[in-house]
């Protein structure tokens, strides 16, 4: 049942994390940690930015520029023959210099030999299905878009709650009697450049922008240089994005690469174009695989805790598993698959933490039970060994080879007749204290006091390869302590005590034995009966210690054994060879 609880705890952790994942909790933190996984990537050499930067404004005049400047720019680009130009400047109002200025730009656009893409912007954009809807559209003047060489693309980006641009819509649709569909600005530029777009099917959902690099990493050429220098070689067969990079123009957004430094909108569009032509994709791991991984990360710790009983080893192994999960997430991210970082890691962390907590408190409860059970029966050293690993102790009952000890006071009836009840109790308490000290000092388990008799055993709950020697050491120590105790009794003119000890080694069942209301950790079996009968033979042989041959054969110490012959023991068919010790 205990091991089954481990799996119940893990499944509970998995259910909690799966529910959190399904509800989209911690999405902001998930974005934050995913941003940390972005690494610089190569930029397609055909992509270049014609930058309206601060130097260009200083050289060419106050912004907004006359349309004539753009007209000259388009004409100069025509000499270089670029593949396509994305003109990321919104010309939605007539020129402040009048109609002549607009007509100059119109004429220049109509005369170029390359496709030009102008921007449109939905204000606002409703995220409906199957396509986002744009009730209002900010777009260039119609005189600039009437030519068949001019195309339109939307520049709307999706900003998350932290203000970071991470996604874009491949298509949007205008509302009204006649709806019109617009493709994304960068996508339209690449299409018009006739470059192939690998893995285009992965763009059908809301694509994640795979930024190639931080701001100011894509090649920029200031607009003023186009006007003053011969740059035909710089733009030949290029995909050119024209747009503002000057900070004062405030066309910037935060990106995953640099949270504190915004990236110009035109460079974001260039990054989108780069991901399209380079095949960089970042698609989420499927919902089914994500949930499967979350549950697996929660359940594996239970398996580890079941296999390994030590408290620290499962923690270490699960930490290794957590590192493996993180490495796998990073590898998948580099391959273009975004696995959920937080919920996978929270899952194994919650599963491991819950299991460790359960094991700790269950283990502490078990340790308390062990301590309460054995504290009065065994020595502190044996108790410490038990508490180090309670699982080594089978409380339900198991068969072990045990050395059983019985001692009894010779002439106890006479002693009780010569003393008052109060004196008898005092003598017995002192006697039991002295004798029990020797048993515990030599690693024995004090089983019980039976009247004036003591029962103890060695070999359980902790294995003891020297159990026979320890039993004999305890017995010899008790005889010595008894001599000292008798001196005390003689001095107080009280009757002396003599004892008999029986020791036998053999198989016995050890464990918690009793009723549901009351039980003891004790032993039962033929070995116990034989040890008790050997103790009773001391009176017949006039000895203090009698042991069976099985005990003698296990002894490793140097003892002076004396054979007493063989005796018939009630309950056994074959006679036993018995020995005493010359003390």
C-alpha positions in Angstrom: 0.0 0.0 0.0 2.9 2.3 0.8 4.4 2.1 -2.6 1.0 2.5 -4.2 0.7 5.8 -2.3 3.8 7.1 -4.1 2.1 6.7 -7.5 -1.1 8.3 -6.1 0.9 11.3 -5.0 2.7 11.5 -8.4 -0.5 11.3 -10.3 -2.0 14.1 -8.1 1.0 16.3 -9.0 0.6 15.4 -12.6 -3.1 16.3 -12.6 -2.4 19.7 -10.9 0.2 20.6 -13.5 -1.9 19.3 -16.4 -4.8 21.4 -15.3 -2.5 24.5 -14.9 -1.2 23.9 -18.4 -4.6 23.5 -19.9 -5.8 26.7 -18.3 -2.8 28.6 -19.6 -1.4 29.6 -16.2 2.1 31.0 -15.9 2.1 31.9 -19.6 3.9 35.1 -18.9 6.7 33.3 -17.1 6.7 30.7 -19.8 7.4 33.4 -22.4 10.1 34.9 -20.2 12.0 31.6 -19.9 11.5 30.7 -23.5 13.1 34.1 -24.4 16.2 33.0 -22.6 16.6 30.1 -25.0 16.9 32.3 -28.1 20.4 32.2 -29.6 21.8 34.2 -32.5 21.2 32.7 -36.0 22.6 33.6 -39.4 20.9 36.3 -41.4 20.2 35.7 -45.0 22.7 37.9 -47.0 20.0 39.1 -49.4 18.1 40.9 -46.6 19.2 44.5 -46.0 17.7 47.5 -44.3 17.7 51.0 -45.8 17.6 52.9 -42.6 15.9 56.2 -41.9 18.3 56.9 -39.1 19.2 60.0 -37.1 22.1 60.8 -39.4 19.9 60.6 -42.5 17.4 63.0 -40.8 20.2 65.4 -39.9 21.5 65.3 -43.5 18.3 65.2 -45.5 16.1 67.5 -43.4 13.3 67.5 -40.9 10.9 64.5 -40.6 8.5 63.9 -42.3 10.5 64.2 -45.5 9.1 65.5 -48.7 7.8 62.7 -50.9 10.4 63.9 -53.5 13.2 62.4 -51.4 11.5 59.0 -51.4 10.9 59.3 -55.2 14.6 59.8 -55.7 15.3 56.9 -53.4 13.1 54.6 -55.4 14.7 55.7 -58.7 18.2 55.1 -57.3 17.2 51.6 -56.1 15.8 50.9 -59.6 19.3 51.3 -60.9 20.5 48.6 -58.5 17.7 46.1 -59.5 16.7 44.7 -56.0 14.4 41.7 -55.9 11.8 43.5 -53.9 11.4 46.5 -51.6 9.3 46.6 -48.4 8.5 50.3 -47.8 7.6 50.4 -44.1 6.5 54.0 -44.1 2.9 54.9 -43.7 1.9 57.5 -46.3 -1.8 57.8 -45.3 -2.0 61.6 -45.6 -1.2 64.0 -48.4 2.2 65.6 -48.5 2.5 68.8 -46.5 4.2 70.3 -49.6 1.1 69.7 -51.8 -0.1 67.5 -54.6 3.0 68.0 -56.7 5.1 66.3 -54.1 2.7 63.2 -54.0 2.7 63.0 -57.8 6.5 63.0 -57.9 6.5 59.9 -55.7 3.7 58.3 -57.7 5.6 58.7 -60.9 8.8 57.3 -59.4 6.9 54.2 -58.1 5.3 53.6 -61.4 8.6 53.7 -63.1 10.5 51.1 -61.1 11.1 47.6 -62.3 10.9 45.8 -59.0 7.8 45.0 -56.8 7.1 47.3 -53.9 5.1 46.4 -50.8 3.4 49.2 -48.8 2.2 48.7 -45.2 -1.4 48.7 -43.9 -2.3 48.6 -40.2 -5.5 47.4 -38.6 -6.7 49.8 -35.8 -7.8 47.8 -33.8 -7.5 44.1 -34.7 -10.0 41.6 -33.4 -8.6 38.1 -32.9 -11.5 36.2 -34.4 -11.5 32.8 -36.2 -10.7 31.8 -38.9 -9.0 35.2 -39.6 -8.5 38.2 -37.4 -10.8 41.1 -38.3 -9.9 44.7 -39.0 -12.8 47.1 -38.7 -10.6 50.1 -39.5 -7.5 50.0 -41.7 -4.8 52.6 -41.9 -3.4 52.5 -45.4 -1.4 54.5 -48.0 -3.1 57.0 -50.3 -4.7 55.3 -53.2 -2.5 57.3 -55.7 0.5 55.3 -54.5 -1.2 51.9 -54.6 -3.0 52.1 -58.0 -0.1 50.6 -59.9 -0.1 46.8 -60.3 3.5 46.7 -59.2 2.5 47.9 -55.7 1.3 45.4 -53.1 0.0 45.7 -49.6 0.8 43.8 -46.4 -0.2 44.3 -42.8 2.4 45.2 -40.2 0.3 44.3 -37.1 2.3 42.4 -34.5 1.0 40.6 -31.4 2.3 42.1 -28.2 2.1 39.9 -25.0 1.2 41.3 -21.6 4.8 42.2 -21.0 4.9 44.3 -24.1 7.2 42.0 -26.0 6.5 41.3 -29.7 6.6 37.5 -30.2 4.0 36.6 -32.8 2.3 37.9 -35.9 -0.7 36.9 -38.0 0.0 35.5 -41.5 -3.3 37.0 -42.7 -6.0 39.4 -41.6 -9.3 40.3 -43.0 -11.2 43.6 -43.3 -14.8 43.9 -42.1 -17.6 45.3 -44.2 -19.8 44.5 -47.2 -16.7 43.6 -49.3 -14.1 42.0 -47.2 -10.5 42.0 -48.2 -7.6 39.8 -47.1 -4.1 41.1 -46.4 -1.0 39.0 -45.9 1.7 39.9 -43.5 4.0 42.6 -44.7 7.2 40.5 -44.6 5.5 37.5 -46.0 4.2 39.6 -48.9 7.7 41.0 -49.5 9.2 37.6 -49.7 6.5 36.3 -52.0 7.0 39.3 -54.4 10.8 38.6 -54.3 10.0 35.1 -55.6 12.1 33.5 -52.9 10.9 30.1 -51.7 9.5 29.8 -48.2 10.4 26.5 -46.6 7.9 24.8 -44.2 5.2 27.2 -45.1 2.5 24.8 -43.6 3.9 25.6 -40.1 2.8 29.2 -40.6 -0.9 28.4 -40.7 -1.4 29.0 -36.9 -0.2 32.2 -35.2 3.5 32.0 -36.0 6.1 32.7 -33.4 8.7 35.2 -34.6 12.1 33.5 -34.6 14.4 36.5 -34.1 17.9 35.9 -35.6 19.7 38.4 -33.5 19.5 41.4 -31.2 18.7 44.9 -32.5 21.2 46.5 -35.0 22.4 43.1 -36.1 20.9 43.0 -39.6 22.9 45.0 -42.1 21.7 48.6 -42.2 22.6 51.2 -44.9 21.7 54.8 -44.0 19.2 56.4 -46.4 21.4 59.4 -46.9 24.1 57.2 -48.4 21.7 56.0 -51.1 21.1 59.7 -52.0 24.8 60.7 -52.0 26.8 57.6 -53.1 26.7 55.0 -55.8 25.4 51.9 -53.9 24.1 49.9 -56.8 26.3 46.9 -55.7 24.9 47.1 -52.2 21.3 46.5 -53.3 21.6 44.3 -56.4 19.4 41.3 -56.1 18.6 42.2 -52.5 15.4 42.2 -50.4 15.3 45.7 -49.1 13.3 46.9 -46.2 13.0 50.7 -45.9 11.9 52.0 -42.5 12.7 54.2 -39.5 15.5 53.3 -37.1 15.9 56.7 -35.5 14.8 56.5 -31.8 13.1 59.9 -32.1 10.6 58.4 -34.6 9.4 55.9 -31.9 8.8 53.0 -34.3 10.2 50.3 -31.9 9.1 47.3 -29.9 10.6 45.1 -27.3 11.8 41.6 -28.4 12.8 38.4 -26.7 16.5 39.1 -27.3 16.8 42.3 -25.3 14.0 43.2 -22.9 15.6 46.7 -22.2 16.4 47.7 -25.7 13.7 48.0 -28.2 14.1 46.9 -31.9 12.9 49.2 -34.8 9.8 48.0 -36.4 11.5 47.7 -39.8 14.1 45.4 -38.3 11.4 43.2 -36.7 9.9 42.9 -40.2 13.4 42.0 -41.6 13.7 39.3 -38.9 10.3 37.9 -39.9 11.5 37.8 -43.5 14.7 36.1 -42.5 12.8 33.4 -40.6 10.6 32.8 -43.6 13.4 32.3 -46.1 15.8 30.5 -43.7 13.2 28.0 -42.5 13.4 29.0 -38.9 10.3 27.9 -37.1 9.2 27.7 -33.5 6.0 25.6 -33.2 4.6 24.5 -29.9 4.8 20.8 -28.9 1.5 19.2 -29.5 -1.0 19.3 -26.7 -1.1 15.6 -26.4 2.7 15.2 -26.1 2.9 18.2 -23.7 0.4 16.6 -21.3 2.1 13.2 -21.7 5.4 14.7 -20.8 3.9 16.6 -17.8 2.4 13.3 -16.5 5.6 11.4 -17.2 7.7 14.0 -15.4 5.4 13.6 -12.4 5.2 9.8 -12.3 8.8 8.9 -12.9 9.9 10.3 -9.5 7.5 7.7 -7.9 9.2 4.9 -9.7 12.6 6.2 -8.6 11.4 6.4 -5.0 10.0 2.9 -5.1 13.2 1.4 -6.5 15.6 3.3 -4.3 14.8 3.3 -0.6 17.5 5.7 0.6 16.2 9.2 1.1 18.9 11.1 -0.8 19.4 8.9 -3.8 15.9 9.4 -5.3 16.4 13.2 -4.8 19.7 13.1 -6.7 18.3 10.9 -9.5 15.3 13.2 -9.9 17.6 16.2 -10.1 19.5 14.5 -12.9 16.1 13.8 -14.6 15.3 17.5 -14.2 18.5 18.5 -15.9 17.8 16.0 -18.7 14.4 17.5 -19.2 15.9 21.0 -19.4 18.6 19.8 -21.9 15.9 18.1 -24.0 13.8 21.3 -24.0 16.7 23.3 -25.1 17.5 20.9 -27.9 13.9 20.8 -29.1 13.9 24.6 -29.0 16.9 24.7 -31.2 15.1 22.3 -33.6 12.1 24.7 -33.7 9.8 22.9 -31.2 8.8 24.9 -28.1 8.1 22.5 -25.2 6.5 23.9 -22.1 9.4 24.7 -19.8 7.6 25.6 -16.6 4.9 22.9 -16.4 7.3 20.1 -17.3 9.8 21.3 -14.7 7.1 22.1 -12.1 5.7 18.7 -12.6 8.9 16.7 -11.7 9.7 19.2 -9.0 6.2 19.0 -7.4 6.2 15.2 -7.8 9.7 14.8 -6.3 9.0 17.4 -3.5 5.7 15.8 -2.6 7.2 12.3 -2.5 10.1 13.4 -0.5 7.8 15.1 2.0 5.6 12.0 2.2 8.6 9.8 2.7 10.1 12.1 5.3 6.9 12.4 7.4 6.0 8.7 6.9 9.6 7.8 7.7 9.6 10.1 10.8 6.4 8.4 11.9 8.0 5.0 11.3 11.1 6.1 13.2 9.0 7.3 16.1 7.1 4.0 16.1 10.4 2.1 16.0 11.9 4.2 18.7 8.9 3.7 21.0 8.9 0.0 20.3 12.6 -0.7 20.7 13.9 2.0 23.1 13.3 -0.1 26.1 14.4 -3.4 24.5 17.7 -2.7 22.8 20.8 -0.7 23.4 21.3 2.8 22.0 23.7 1.6 19.4 21.3 -1.0 18.1 18.5 1.5 18.2 20.6 3.9 16.1 21.2 1.2 13.5 17.5 0.5 13.4 16.6 4.1 12.9 19.1 4.6 10.1 17.1 2.3 7.9 13.8 1.2 9.4 13.0 -0.8 6.3 15.5 -3.4 7.4 13.2 -4.3 10.3 10.3 -6.5 9.3 7.6 -5.9 11.9 5.1 -8.2 10.3 7.1 -11.4 11.2 9.9 -13.3 9.5 12.0 -16.3 10.2 15.6 -15.7 11.2 18.4 -17.5 13.0 18.3 -16.3 16.5 20.3 -16.9 19.7 17.8 -17.1 22.5 18.7 -16.4 26.2 16.8 -17.3 29.3 17.8 -16.7 32.9 16.1 -17.5 36.2 16.7 -17.0 39.9 17.5 -20.2 41.7 15.5 -20.5 45.0 13.2 -17.6 44.3 10.5 -19.0 46.6 13.0 -19.1 49.5 14.0 -15.6 48.7 10.4 -14.4 48.7 9.7 -16.1 52.1 12.7 -14.4 53.8 11.9 -10.9 52.6 9.0 -8.5 52.9 7.2 -7.7 49.6 8.7 -4.2 49.6 12.2 -5.6 50.0 11.6 -8.3 47.4 10.5 -5.7 44.8 13.6 -3.6 45.6 15.9 -6.5 45.3 14.3 -7.6 42.0 14.4 -4.1 40.5 18.1 -3.8 41.3 18.8 -7.3 40.0 16.9 -6.7 36.8 18.7 -3.4 36.2 22.2 -4.9 36.6 21.4 -8.0 34.4 19.6 -6.0 31.7 22.6 -3.6 31.4 24.8 -6.5 30.3 22.2 -7.7 27.8 21.8 -4.3 26.2 25.6 -3.5 26.4 26.3 -6.6 24.3 23.7 -5.8 21.6 20.8 -8.0 22.8 17.1 -7.4 22.6 15.5 -7.5 26.0 12.3 -9.4 25.3 10.5 -9.5 28.6 10.6 -10.2 32.3 8.6 -13.3 33.4 8.3 -13.2 37.1 12.0 -13.6 38.2 13.1 -14.7 34.7 14.6 -12.7 31.9 14.2 -13.5 28.2 16.4 -11.9 25.6 17.7 -12.7 22.1 20.3 -11.8 19.5 20.2 -11.8 15.7 17.1 -9.5 15.2 16.0 -7.0 14.3 19.5 -6.2 13.1 21.6 -9.0 11.7 24.4 -10.1 14.1 27.1 -12.4 12.9 28.5 -12.5 16.4 25.2 -13.3 18.1 26.4 -16.4 19.9 29.5 -14.6 21.2 27.5 -11.6 22.3 25.1 -13.8 24.2 28.0 -15.5 26.0 29.6 -12.2 26.8 26.4 -10.9 28.3 26.0 -14.1 30.3 29.6 -13.9 31.7 29.0 -10.2 32.5 25.8 -11.1 34.4 27.6 -13.7 36.5 30.3 -11.1 37.4 27.7 -8.5 38.2 25.8 -11.0 40.3 28.9 -11.6 42.5 29.1 -7.8 43.1 25.3 -7.7 43.8 25.6 -10.6 46.3 28.3 -8.7 48.2 25.8 -5.8 48.6 23.2 -8.3 49.8 25.6 -9.8 52.3 26.5 -6.5 53.7 22.8 -5.6 54.2 22.2 -9.1 55.7 19.8 -10.1 52.9 19.6 -13.5 51.1 22.0 -14.0 48.2 20.9 -14.8 44.7 22.0 -17.5 42.4 20.9 -17.8 38.7 20.8 -20.3 35.9 21.2 -19.3 32.2 20.2 -21.2 29.1 21.3 -20.3 25.6 20.3 -21.9 22.3 20.8 -20.9 18.6 18.3 -21.8 15.9 15.5 -20.6 13.7 12.6 -18.6 15.1 9.9 -16.4 13.9 10.5 -12.8 15.0 8.1 -9.8 14.7 5.1 -8.1 16.2 3.0 -10.7 17.9 -0.2 -10.1 19.8 -3.6 -8.7 19.3 -4.7 -5.6 17.5 -5.0 -3.8 20.9 -1.7 -5.0 22.3 1.4 -6.6 20.8 5.1 -7.0 21.4 8.2 -7.4 19.3 9.1 -10.9 20.3 10.1 -14.4 19.0 8.3 -17.7 18.9 9.3 -21.2 17.9 11.1 -24.4 19.0 14.4 -22.5 19.6 12.7 -20.5 22.3 11.4 -23.6 24.0 14.8 -25.3 23.9 16.6 -22.3 25.4 14.0 -22.2 28.3 14.5 -25.9 29.0 18.3 -25.6 28.9 18.0 -22.9 31.6 16.0 -25.3 33.8 18.8 -27.9 33.5 21.2 -25.8 35.5 19.7 -27.0 38.8 20.1 -30.6 37.7 23.8 -30.2 36.6 24.8 -27.7 39.3 25.9 -25.1 36.7 25.1 -21.5 36.0 25.3 -21.5 32.2 24.2 -24.2 29.7 24.3 -23.8 26.0 23.3 -26.0 23.0 25.8 -27.3 20.5 24.4 -25.0 17.8 25.5 -22.0 19.9 28.9 -23.5 20.7 29.6 -24.1 17.0 28.9 -20.4 16.2 31.2 -19.0 18.8 34.3 -17.4 17.6 35.8 -16.3 20.9 38.1 -18.3 23.1 35.9 -20.0 25.7 36.5 -23.0 28.0 33.6 -25.2 27.1 32.9 -28.4 29.1 30.6 -31.0 27.6 27.8 -32.2 29.8 26.6 -34.9 27.5 23.3 -35.3 25.7 19.9 -34.8 27.1 16.4 -35.4 25.9 14.4 -32.2 25.5 10.6 -32.3 25.6 9.2 -31.7 22.1 12.3 -32.9 20.2 12.9 -36.4 18.9 16.7 -36.3 18.9 18.8 -35.7 22.0 20.8 -32.4 22.3 24.5 -32.2 23.2 24.9 -29.5 25.8 27.9 -27.6 27.3 28.7 -25.3 30.1 31.3 -22.7 30.5 34.1 -22.9 33.0 33.9 -19.5 34.6 
